[in-house]
């Protein structure tokens, strides 16, 4: 399990980045909330579903003794 400091830092980063997408930056327009939610959903899906499936497959392939 990740430590409390890491979880807090990740949560703060997500909140800050989400706020910046709504406010925008000099030279960049803010994104609508639907696009922001779509990006967040894509990031969650790719990290929690695709990435984990690839990691499990790689572990099973490269470390056969790790599979119980």
N, CA, C and O atoms as a CHARMM CRD file, in Angstrom:
* protein
*
  272
    1    1 UNK  N      0.83900  -1.18500   0.00000 PROA 1      0.00000
    2    1 UNK  CA     0.00000   0.00000   0.00000 PROA 1      0.00000
    3    1 UNK  C      0.88600   1.25100   0.00000 PROA 1      0.00000
    4    1 UNK  O      1.89900   1.30900   0.69800 PROA 1      0.00000
    5    2 UNK  N      0.48800   2.24500  -0.79200 PROA 2      0.00000
    6    2 UNK  CA     1.25600   3.49000  -0.79200 PROA 2      0.00000
    7    2 UNK  C      1.06300   4.24300   0.52200 PROA 2      0.00000
    8    2 UNK  O      0.04200   4.10100   1.19600 PROA 2      0.00000
    9    3 UNK  N      2.04400   5.02700   0.85900 PROA 3      0.00000
   10    3 UNK  CA     1.97600   5.80500   2.08900 PROA 3      0.00000
   11    3 UNK  C      0.99700   6.96200   1.97700 PROA 3      0.00000
   12    3 UNK  O      0.57700   7.33800   0.88300 PROA 3      0.00000
   13    4 UNK  N      0.64500   7.51400   3.12300 PROA 4      0.00000
   14    4 UNK  CA    -0.31500   8.62400   3.16700 PROA 4      0.00000
   15    4 UNK  C      0.22000   9.86500   2.45500 PROA 4      0.00000
   16    4 UNK  O     -0.53800  10.60100   1.82300 PROA 4      0.00000
   17    5 UNK  N      1.51800  10.09200   2.56000 PROA 5      0.00000
   18    5 UNK  CA     2.10800  11.26400   1.89900 PROA 5      0.00000
   19    5 UNK  C      2.01800  11.14000   0.38200 PROA 5      0.00000
   20    5 UNK  O      1.74000  12.12500  -0.30200 PROA 5      0.00000
   21    6 UNK  N      2.24900   9.94200  -0.15100 PROA 6      0.00000
   22    6 UNK  CA     2.15500   9.73700  -1.59600 PROA 6      0.00000
   23    6 UNK  C      0.72200   9.91900  -2.07800 PROA 6      0.00000
   24    6 UNK  O      0.48900  10.56900  -3.09600 PROA 6      0.00000
   25    7 UNK  N     -0.23100   9.35500  -1.36000 PROA 7      0.00000
   26    7 UNK  CA    -1.64000   9.49900  -1.74000 PROA 7      0.00000
   27    7 UNK  C     -2.05400  10.96700  -1.69300 PROA 7      0.00000
   28    7 UNK  O     -2.75700  11.43800  -2.58800 PROA 7      0.00000
   29    8 UNK  N     -1.62900  11.69000  -0.66800 PROA 8      0.00000
   30    8 UNK  CA    -1.95400  13.10900  -0.55300 PROA 8      0.00000
   31    8 UNK  C     -1.33400  13.90800  -1.69900 PROA 8      0.00000
   32    8 UNK  O     -1.97200  14.80700  -2.24600 PROA 8      0.00000
   33    9 UNK  N     -0.10000  13.58600  -2.05900 PROA 9      0.00000
   34    9 UNK  CA     0.56500  14.30000  -3.15100 PROA 9      0.00000
   35    9 UNK  C     -0.12700  14.01700  -4.48500 PROA 9      0.00000
   36    9 UNK  O     -0.31000  14.92700  -5.29300 PROA 9      0.00000
   37   10 UNK  N     -0.50900  12.77200  -4.71800 PROA 10     0.00000
   38   10 UNK  CA    -1.21300  12.43500  -5.95500 PROA 10     0.00000
   39   10 UNK  C     -2.57700  13.11900  -6.02600 PROA 10     0.00000
   40   10 UNK  O     -2.96500  13.63500  -7.07400 PROA 10     0.00000
   41   11 UNK  N     -3.29700  13.12000  -4.91500 PROA 11     0.00000
   42   11 UNK  CA    -4.60900  13.77500  -4.88600 PROA 11     0.00000
   43   11 UNK  C     -4.47500  15.28000  -5.11000 PROA 11     0.00000
   44   11 UNK  O     -5.27300  15.87600  -5.83200 PROA 11     0.00000
   45   12 UNK  N     -3.47200  15.88700  -4.49400 PROA 12     0.00000
   46   12 UNK  CA    -3.25000  17.32300  -4.68300 PROA 12     0.00000
   47   12 UNK  C     -2.89200  17.62300  -6.13800 PROA 12     0.00000
   48   12 UNK  O     -3.33200  18.63100  -6.69100 PROA 12     0.00000
   49   13 UNK  N     -2.10000  16.75800  -6.75400 PROA 13     0.00000
   50   13 UNK  CA    -1.74500  16.94700  -8.16100 PROA 13     0.00000
   51   13 UNK  C     -2.95300  16.85600  -9.06700 PROA 13     0.00000
   52   13 UNK  O     -3.11600  17.67000  -9.97700 PROA 13     0.00000
   53   14 UNK  N     -3.80300  15.87000  -8.82300 PROA 14     0.00000
   54   14 UNK  CA    -5.01300  15.72000  -9.64200 PROA 14     0.00000
   55   14 UNK  C     -5.92900  16.92400  -9.47900 PROA 14     0.00000
   56   14 UNK  O     -6.46900  17.42800 -10.46400 PROA 14     0.00000
   57   15 UNK  N     -6.10700  17.38800  -8.25600 PROA 15     0.00000
   58   15 UNK  CA    -6.96900  18.55400  -8.02700 PROA 15     0.00000
   59   15 UNK  C     -6.40100  19.81400  -8.68500 PROA 15     0.00000
   60   15 UNK  O     -7.14700  20.59600  -9.27500 PROA 15     0.00000
   61   16 UNK  N     -5.09100  20.01100  -8.58600 PROA 16     0.00000
   62   16 UNK  CA    -4.46700  21.18900  -9.19200 PROA 16     0.00000
   63   16 UNK  C     -4.56400  21.13300 -10.71000 PROA 16     0.00000
   64   16 UNK  O     -4.86300  22.14100 -11.35000 PROA 16     0.00000
   65   17 UNK  N     -4.31400  19.97300 -11.28500 PROA 17     0.00000
   66   17 UNK  CA    -4.37500  19.84100 -12.74500 PROA 17     0.00000
   67   17 UNK  C     -5.80000  20.01900 -13.25400 PROA 17     0.00000
   68   17 UNK  O     -6.01600  20.62000 -14.30600 PROA 17     0.00000
   69   18 UNK  N     -6.77300  19.49700 -12.50700 PROA 18     0.00000
   70   18 UNK  CA    -8.16800  19.67100 -12.89200 PROA 18     0.00000
   71   18 UNK  C     -8.56600  21.14100 -12.81200 PROA 18     0.00000
   72   18 UNK  O     -9.27000  21.64500 -13.68700 PROA 18     0.00000
   73   19 UNK  N     -8.12300  21.82000 -11.77900 PROA 19     0.00000
   74   19 UNK  CA    -8.42500  23.24500 -11.65600 PROA 19     0.00000
   75   19 UNK  C     -7.80100  24.03100 -12.81100 PROA 19     0.00000
   76   19 UNK  O     -8.42300  24.95700 -13.33200 PROA 19     0.00000
   77   20 UNK  N     -6.58900  23.67500 -13.21200 PROA 20     0.00000
   78   20 UNK  CA    -5.94300  24.37700 -14.31900 PROA 20     0.00000
   79   20 UNK  C     -6.66700  24.15000 -15.64400 PROA 20     0.00000
   80   20 UNK  O     -6.66800  25.02900 -16.50500 PROA 20     0.00000
   81   21 UNK  N     -7.28300  22.97600 -15.81500 PROA 21     0.00000
   82   21 UNK  CA    -8.01600  22.74800 -17.06400 PROA 21     0.00000
   83   21 UNK  C     -9.25900  23.61900 -17.13400 PROA 21     0.00000
   84   21 UNK  O     -9.67400  24.01000 -18.22600 PROA 21     0.00000
   85   22 UNK  N     -9.86500  23.93300 -15.99000 PROA 22     0.00000
   86   22 UNK  CA   -11.04700  24.79200 -15.98200 PROA 22     0.00000
   87   22 UNK  C    -10.68200  26.27100 -16.12100 PROA 22     0.00000
   88   22 UNK  O    -11.42500  27.04100 -16.72900 PROA 22     0.00000
   89   23 UNK  N     -9.54500  26.66400 -15.56000 PROA 23     0.00000
   90   23 UNK  CA    -9.13800  28.06900 -15.57600 PROA 23     0.00000
   91   23 UNK  C     -8.37900  28.40900 -16.85200 PROA 23     0.00000
   92   23 UNK  O     -8.55400  29.48800 -17.41700 PROA 23     0.00000
   93   24 UNK  N     -7.54500  27.49200 -17.29800 PROA 24     0.00000
   94   24 UNK  CA    -6.69800  27.75300 -18.45400 PROA 24     0.00000
   95   24 UNK  C     -5.38500  28.38800 -18.02600 PROA 24     0.00000
   96   24 UNK  O     -5.20300  28.76800 -16.86900 PROA 24     0.00000
   97   25 UNK  N     -4.48800  28.49300 -18.97500 PROA 25     0.00000
   98   25 UNK  CA    -3.18200  29.11300 -18.75300 PROA 25     0.00000
   99   25 UNK  C     -2.98800  30.18200 -19.81900 PROA 25     0.00000
  100   25 UNK  O     -3.68300  30.16000 -20.83500 PROA 25     0.00000
  101   26 UNK  N     -2.05700  31.12500 -19.61500 PROA 26     0.00000
  102   26 UNK  CA    -1.81500  32.11300 -20.65100 PROA 26     0.00000
  103   26 UNK  C     -1.45600  31.43200 -21.98100 PROA 26     0.00000
  104   26 UNK  O     -0.49600  30.66600 -22.06200 PROA 26     0.00000
  105   27 UNK  N     -2.22800  31.72300 -22.99000 PROA 27     0.00000
  106   27 UNK  CA    -2.00300  31.13300 -24.29700 PROA 27     0.00000
  107   27 UNK  C     -2.77700  29.84500 -24.53100 PROA 27     0.00000
  108   27 UNK  O     -2.79600  29.33300 -25.65100 PROA 27     0.00000
  109   28 UNK  N     -3.41300  29.31400 -23.49800 PROA 28     0.00000
  110   28 UNK  CA    -4.20900  28.09200 -23.61900 PROA 28     0.00000
  111   28 UNK  C     -5.62000  28.35000 -23.10100 PROA 28     0.00000
  112   28 UNK  O     -5.80600  28.92500 -22.02800 PROA 28     0.00000
  113   29 UNK  N     -6.59600  27.92300 -23.86800 PROA 29     0.00000
  114   29 UNK  CA    -7.98000  28.09500 -23.45200 PROA 29     0.00000
  115   29 UNK  C     -8.36600  27.02400 -22.43900 PROA 29     0.00000
  116   29 UNK  O     -7.83300  25.91500 -22.47900 PROA 29     0.00000
  117   30 UNK  N     -9.28700  27.34500 -21.53200 PROA 30     0.00000
  118   30 UNK  CA    -9.75900  26.31400 -20.59900 PROA 30     0.00000
  119   30 UNK  C    -10.59300  25.26100 -21.32800 PROA 30     0.00000
  120   30 UNK  O    -11.19700  25.54600 -22.36200 PROA 30     0.00000
  121   31 UNK  N    -10.62200  24.04800 -20.78600 PROA 31     0.00000
  122   31 UNK  CA   -11.39900  22.96700 -21.37300 PROA 31     0.00000
  123   31 UNK  C    -12.79600  22.93200 -20.75800 PROA 31     0.00000
  124   31 UNK  O    -12.97200  23.27600 -19.59000 PROA 31     0.00000
  125   32 UNK  N    -13.77900  22.52000 -21.53700 PROA 32     0.00000
  126   32 UNK  CA   -15.10600  22.31700 -20.95300 PROA 32     0.00000
  127   32 UNK  C    -15.08100  21.14700 -19.96900 PROA 32     0.00000
  128   32 UNK  O    -14.20900  20.28100 -20.05200 PROA 32     0.00000
  129   33 UNK  N    -16.03300  21.12200 -19.04200 PROA 33     0.00000
  130   33 UNK  CA   -16.02700  20.09300 -18.00700 PROA 33     0.00000
  131   33 UNK  C    -16.21300  18.70000 -18.60100 PROA 33     0.00000
  132   33 UNK  O    -15.69400  17.73100 -18.04600 PROA 33     0.00000
  133   34 UNK  N    -16.94100  18.57000 -19.72000 PROA 34     0.00000
  134   34 UNK  CA   -17.12500  17.24700 -20.32500 PROA 34     0.00000
  135   34 UNK  C    -15.80400  16.69300 -20.86800 PROA 34     0.00000
  136   34 UNK  O    -15.52400  15.50300 -20.72800 PROA 34     0.00000
  137   35 UNK  N    -15.01000  17.54200 -21.47600 PROA 35     0.00000
  138   35 UNK  CA   -13.70700  17.08600 -21.95500 PROA 35     0.00000
  139   35 UNK  C    -12.79800  16.71900 -20.78800 PROA 35     0.00000
  140   35 UNK  O    -12.05500  15.73900 -20.85900 PROA 35     0.00000
  141   36 UNK  N    -12.85700  17.49600 -19.72700 PROA 36     0.00000
  142   36 UNK  CA   -12.05100  17.20100 -18.55400 PROA 36     0.00000
  143   36 UNK  C    -12.43100  15.85000 -17.96300 PROA 36     0.00000
  144   36 UNK  O    -11.55500  15.06300 -17.60700 PROA 36     0.00000
  145   37 UNK  N    -13.73100  15.57400 -17.85400 PROA 37     0.00000
  146   37 UNK  CA   -14.18100  14.28500 -17.33600 PROA 37     0.00000
  147   37 UNK  C    -13.79400  13.13700 -18.27200 PROA 37     0.00000
  148   37 UNK  O    -13.43900  12.05200 -17.81200 PROA 37     0.00000
  149   38 UNK  N    -13.86200  13.37700 -19.58500 PROA 38     0.00000
  150   38 UNK  CA   -13.46400  12.34400 -20.54600 PROA 38     0.00000
  151   38 UNK  C    -11.97700  12.02600 -20.40600 PROA 38     0.00000
  152   38 UNK  O    -11.59300  10.85700 -20.45200 PROA 38     0.00000
  153   39 UNK  N    -11.15200  13.02500 -20.23900 PROA 39     0.00000
  154   39 UNK  CA    -9.71400  12.81900 -20.06600 PROA 39     0.00000
  155   39 UNK  C     -9.44100  12.06600 -18.77100 PROA 39     0.00000
  156   39 UNK  O     -8.61600  11.15200 -18.74300 PROA 39     0.00000
  157   40 UNK  N    -10.12900  12.44600 -17.70100 PROA 40     0.00000
  158   40 UNK  CA    -9.95700  11.77200 -16.41900 PROA 40     0.00000
  159   40 UNK  C    -10.39500  10.30900 -16.51100 PROA 40     0.00000
  160   40 UNK  O     -9.71400   9.42300 -15.99400 PROA 40     0.00000
  161   41 UNK  N    -11.53100  10.05400 -17.16600 PROA 41     0.00000
  162   41 UNK  CA   -12.01600   8.68100 -17.32300 PROA 41     0.00000
  163   41 UNK  C    -11.03800   7.85300 -18.15600 PROA 41     0.00000
  164   41 UNK  O    -10.77100   6.69500 -17.83400 PROA 41     0.00000
  165   42 UNK  N    -10.50700   8.44300 -19.22300 PROA 42     0.00000
  166   42 UNK  CA    -9.52200   7.73300 -20.04800 PROA 42     0.00000
  167   42 UNK  C     -8.26500   7.41200 -19.24300 PROA 42     0.00000
  168   42 UNK  O     -7.72500   6.31100 -19.35400 PROA 42     0.00000
  169   43 UNK  N     -7.80000   8.35000 -18.44500 PROA 43     0.00000
  170   43 UNK  CA    -6.59300   8.12700 -17.64500 PROA 43     0.00000
  171   43 UNK  C     -6.83000   7.02400 -16.61500 PROA 43     0.00000
  172   43 UNK  O     -5.96400   6.17300 -16.41100 PROA 43     0.00000
  173   44 UNK  N     -7.99000   7.03300 -15.96700 PROA 44     0.00000
  174   44 UNK  CA    -8.30300   5.99400 -14.98600 PROA 44     0.00000
  175   44 UNK  C     -8.38800   4.63500 -15.66500 PROA 44     0.00000
  176   44 UNK  O     -7.83500   3.65600 -15.16500 PROA 44     0.00000
  177   45 UNK  N     -9.07400   4.56700 -16.79900 PROA 45     0.00000
  178   45 UNK  CA    -9.21400   3.30500 -17.52000 PROA 45     0.00000
  179   45 UNK  C     -7.86100   2.77300 -17.96200 PROA 45     0.00000
  180   45 UNK  O     -7.56000   1.59400 -17.77400 PROA 45     0.00000
  181   46 UNK  N     -7.04800   3.63900 -18.54700 PROA 46     0.00000
  182   46 UNK  CA    -5.75900   3.16100 -19.06800 PROA 46     0.00000
  183   46 UNK  C     -4.81700   2.74300 -17.94300 PROA 46     0.00000
  184   46 UNK  O     -4.03000   1.81300 -18.11800 PROA 46     0.00000
  185   47 UNK  N     -4.88000   3.40800 -16.79800 PROA 47     0.00000
  186   47 UNK  CA    -3.98900   3.04900 -15.69100 PROA 47     0.00000
  187   47 UNK  C     -4.47500   1.83300 -14.92000 PROA 47     0.00000
  188   47 UNK  O     -3.67800   0.96000 -14.57500 PROA 47     0.00000
  189   48 UNK  N     -5.77800   1.76300 -14.64400 PROA 48     0.00000
  190   48 UNK  CA    -6.28600   0.70400 -13.78200 PROA 48     0.00000
  191   48 UNK  C     -6.67000  -0.56100 -14.53800 PROA 48     0.00000
  192   48 UNK  O     -6.66100  -1.64600 -13.95600 PROA 48     0.00000
  193   49 UNK  N     -7.00200  -0.45100 -15.80400 PROA 49     0.00000
  194   49 UNK  CA    -7.42700  -1.64000 -16.55300 PROA 49     0.00000
  195   49 UNK  C     -6.31600  -2.09900 -17.48800 PROA 49     0.00000
  196   49 UNK  O     -5.81300  -3.21400 -17.35200 PROA 49     0.00000
  197   50 UNK  N     -5.93700  -1.26300 -18.41800 PROA 50     0.00000
  198   50 UNK  CA    -4.96800  -1.66600 -19.43900 PROA 50     0.00000
  199   50 UNK  C     -3.58400  -1.90000 -18.81800 PROA 50     0.00000
  200   50 UNK  O     -2.97600  -2.94700 -19.04000 PROA 50     0.00000
  201   51 UNK  N     -3.10400  -0.96100 -18.06700 PROA 51     0.00000
  202   51 UNK  CA    -1.77100  -1.06100 -17.48500 PROA 51     0.00000
  203   51 UNK  C     -1.66200  -2.26400 -16.55100 PROA 51     0.00000
  204   51 UNK  O     -0.67700  -3.00000 -16.60900 PROA 51     0.00000
  205   52 UNK  N     -2.65900  -2.47100 -15.69000 PROA 52     0.00000
  206   52 UNK  CA    -2.59900  -3.59800 -14.77200 PROA 52     0.00000
  207   52 UNK  C     -2.68300  -4.93100 -15.50700 PROA 52     0.00000
  208   52 UNK  O     -2.01300  -5.88900 -15.12100 PROA 52     0.00000
  209   53 UNK  N     -3.49000  -5.00800 -16.55600 PROA 53     0.00000
  210   53 UNK  CA    -3.57400  -6.25000 -17.32900 PROA 53     0.00000
  211   53 UNK  C     -2.23500  -6.56500 -17.99400 PROA 53     0.00000
  212   53 UNK  O     -1.81500  -7.72200 -18.03000 PROA 53     0.00000
  213   54 UNK  N     -1.58200  -5.56000 -18.51000 PROA 54     0.00000
  214   54 UNK  CA    -0.27000  -5.76500 -19.12700 PROA 54     0.00000
  215   54 UNK  C      0.75100  -6.19000 -18.07200 PROA 54     0.00000
  216   54 UNK  O      1.56500  -7.07900 -18.32300 PROA 54     0.00000
  217   55 UNK  N      0.71500  -5.56400 -16.89600 PROA 55     0.00000
  218   55 UNK  CA     1.64900  -5.94100 -15.83500 PROA 55     0.00000
  219   55 UNK  C      1.45300  -7.38700 -15.40300 PROA 55     0.00000
  220   55 UNK  O      2.42900  -8.11600 -15.22300 PROA 55     0.00000
  221   56 UNK  N      0.20800  -7.80800 -15.23500 PROA 56     0.00000
  222   56 UNK  CA    -0.06400  -9.18900 -14.83100 PROA 56     0.00000
  223   56 UNK  C      0.41500 -10.15900 -15.89900 PROA 56     0.00000
  224   56 UNK  O      1.02700 -11.17800 -15.57700 PROA 56     0.00000
  225   57 UNK  N      0.14900  -9.86000 -17.16100 PROA 57     0.00000
  226   57 UNK  CA     0.58900 -10.72800 -18.25500 PROA 57     0.00000
  227   57 UNK  C      2.11300 -10.80700 -18.31000 PROA 57     0.00000
  228   57 UNK  O      2.67200 -11.88300 -18.52200 PROA 57     0.00000
  229   58 UNK  N      2.77900  -9.68300 -18.12300 PROA 58     0.00000
  230   58 UNK  CA     4.24500  -9.68300 -18.15600 PROA 58     0.00000
  231   58 UNK  C      4.83000 -10.46600 -16.98700 PROA 58     0.00000
  232   58 UNK  O      5.82300 -11.17500 -17.15200 PROA 58     0.00000
  233   59 UNK  N      4.22700 -10.34400 -15.81300 PROA 59     0.00000
  234   59 UNK  CA     4.72300 -11.09200 -14.65600 PROA 59     0.00000
  235   59 UNK  C      4.53800 -12.58900 -14.88700 PROA 59     0.00000
  236   59 UNK  O      5.43700 -13.38200 -14.60600 PROA 59     0.00000
  237   60 UNK  N      3.37900 -12.96900 -15.39600 PROA 60     0.00000
  238   60 UNK  CA     3.13900 -14.39700 -15.67300 PROA 60     0.00000
  239   60 UNK  C      4.09800 -14.91400 -16.73600 PROA 60     0.00000
  240   60 UNK  O      4.52700 -16.06700 -16.67100 PROA 60     0.00000
  241   61 UNK  N      4.43400 -14.09400 -17.69500 PROA 61     0.00000
  242   61 UNK  CA     5.31700 -14.50300 -18.79000 PROA 61     0.00000
  243   61 UNK  C      6.76600 -14.58000 -18.34000 PROA 61     0.00000
  244   61 UNK  O      7.46300 -15.54700 -18.65000 PROA 61     0.00000
  245   62 UNK  N      7.22600 -13.56700 -17.61000 PROA 62     0.00000
  246   62 UNK  CA     8.65000 -13.46600 -17.27100 PROA 62     0.00000
  247   62 UNK  C      9.00700 -14.11600 -15.92500 PROA 62     0.00000
  248   62 UNK  O     10.16000 -14.49800 -15.72400 PROA 62     0.00000
  249   63 UNK  N      8.04500 -14.25100 -15.00300 PROA 63     0.00000
  250   63 UNK  CA     8.33100 -14.81400 -13.69100 PROA 63     0.00000
  251   63 UNK  C      7.31500 -15.93800 -13.41500 PROA 63     0.00000
  252   63 UNK  O      6.35800 -15.73700 -12.66800 PROA 63     0.00000
  253   64 UNK  N      7.52200 -17.09600 -14.00800 PROA 64     0.00000
  254   64 UNK  CA     6.53500 -18.16300 -13.85800 PROA 64     0.00000
  255   64 UNK  C      6.36300 -18.64700 -12.42200 PROA 64     0.00000
  256   64 UNK  O      5.30200 -19.16500 -12.07600 PROA 64     0.00000
  257   65 UNK  N      7.37600 -18.49100 -11.58400 PROA 65     0.00000
  258   65 UNK  CA     7.25300 -18.93200 -10.18600 PROA 65     0.00000
  259   65 UNK  C      6.42600 -17.97600  -9.35300 PROA 65     0.00000
  260   65 UNK  O      6.04700 -18.31900  -8.23400 PROA 65     0.00000
  261   66 UNK  N      6.12800 -16.77300  -9.86500 PROA 66     0.00000
  262   66 UNK  CA     5.33800 -15.79400  -9.11700 PROA 66     0.00000
  263   66 UNK  C      3.85700 -16.12900  -9.15800 PROA 66     0.00000
  264   66 UNK  O      3.08800 -15.63200  -8.33600 PROA 66     0.00000
  265   67 UNK  N      3.44400 -16.96900 -10.10700 PROA 67     0.00000
  266   67 UNK  CA     2.04100 -17.33100 -10.23500 PROA 67     0.00000
  267   67 UNK  C      1.74300 -18.46100  -9.25700 PROA 67     0.00000
  268   67 UNK  O      2.38600 -19.51100  -9.29100 PROA 67     0.00000
  269   68 UNK  N      0.77300 -18.23900  -8.39400 PROA 68     0.00000
  270   68 UNK  CA     0.46000 -19.24600  -7.36500 PROA 68     0.00000
  271   68 UNK  C     -0.48300 -20.29600  -7.89600 PROA 68     0.00000
  272   68 UNK  O     -0.85300 -21.21800  -7.16900 PROA 68     0.00000
